[in-house]
Amino acid sequence: MNNMLNATTLDDSLAEIVSKLQTLMDSFWIYIVMALAAVVVVWGAYVGIKIAIAHKNEEKINARDMVKNLIIGIIIIFVVAMGAPLLINGLSAWVG
């Protein structure tokens, strides 16, 4: 009987945590997206300036590597941004 009581208490606690995470993500989601977009724009402008002022081949190669890293970073940010709500919803379904 004690184990059953602890299991329902744990399930209730997990459900409460997941619901609070969903509420938190819903309230801050737009700000997180705007901040990430701002970082991408600023870093993109910086990389663009580096490419524009590059005169030596070595500088051009470094600038191209920075562009590759920027694209990889954007992809990672997109995957994390799309995966976080799915993960929280998965936790919600698992608990419920």
JOBEL-V353167 format. One record per pair of residues at least 12 apart in sequence whose C-alpha atoms are under 8 Angstrom apart, sorted by the first residue. I is the first residue (numbers start at 0). J is the second residue. Records with the same first field share a line. If there is no record, write none. Layout:
I->J + J
This chain:
10->94
13->94
14->91 + 94 + 95
17->87 + 90 + 91
18->91
20->87
21->84 + 87 + 88
24->84
32->80
35->76
39->69 + 73
42->69
43->66 + 69
46->62 + 65 + 66
49->62
50->62 + 63
